[in-house]
Amino acid sequence: MQTRGFEVVSAYADQNIQLPVRKTAGSAGYDLAAARDIVLAPHVVTVVPTGLKAYMAQGEYLSIFIRSSLAFKKGIMLANGTGIVDSDYYNNADNEGHIMIACYNTTDTPCALEKGERVGQGIFMAYLTVSDDAADGIRSGGIGSTGTK
Ligand SMILES: O=c1ccn([C@H]2C[C@H](O)[C@@H](COP(=O)(O)OP(=O)(O)OP(=O)(O)O)O2)c(=O)[nH]1
């Protein structure tokens, strides 16, 4: 098995979701597209489903950034600046690891996204831990599942 990749979540298994690809040999990001038609209303956060989950090795995460042209041309930004998909989010009990993109429309105009339209880009990264790190918790669920504090 590969140690890193994307799969379609079962809720979208029959929706003809394409697995992300890099557009050119020199691209850093795997393009992430909207899994359905969706309208980004002005001045609110809209959570855009991708229909995808990502698996990766321990010590890695997937960082999510806005697709630059959506920001430059349509004034859309990520509500969280950068999304971080943890390795243990994959196949969690709540949503199977479904990657969501939190879009904020900074303009006064609704922005309609079509299914398959590229919204974000995911870049796999490695992270470091402190020398006396002892994290041994197990993720129990989806977004916000590790508590409110
Ligand atoms: O743009 C994003 C950011 C996060 N996630 C998913 C993957 C990530 O592993 C999970 C939790 O994200 P994070 O740890 O940043 O958020 P949290 O509010 O601390 O939630 P949790 O308590 O689940 O850790 O949400 C996304 O799908 N898209």
The ligand as a Gaussian input file, in Angstrom:
#p B3LYP/6-31G(d) Opt

LIG

0 1
 O       -9.683000      23.094000       6.575000
 C       -9.802000      22.056000       7.237000
 C       -9.261000      21.913000       8.520000
 C       -9.467000      20.740000       9.215000
 N      -10.187000      19.735000       8.646000
 C      -10.363000      18.469000       9.369000
 C       -9.104000      17.649000       9.361000
 C       -8.515000      17.828000      10.718000
 O       -7.760000      16.707000      11.109000
 C       -9.753000      18.030000      11.563000
 C       -9.506000      18.777000      12.841000
 O       -8.866000      19.992000      12.525000
 P       -8.133000      20.843000      13.624000
 O       -7.373000      19.976000      14.559000
 O       -7.423000      21.945000      12.929000
 O       -9.398000      21.493000      14.328000
 P       -9.922000      21.451000      15.797000
 O      -10.958000      22.484000      15.900000
 O       -8.778000      21.481000      16.778000
 O      -10.632000      20.072000      15.820000
 P      -10.271000      18.708000      16.586000
 O      -10.794000      18.897000      17.985000
 O      -11.053000      17.683000      15.793000
 O       -8.789000      18.493000      16.491000
 O      -10.649000      18.768000      10.727000
 C      -10.710000      19.850000       7.375000
 O      -11.348000      18.941000       6.837000
 N      -10.513000      21.016000       6.713000

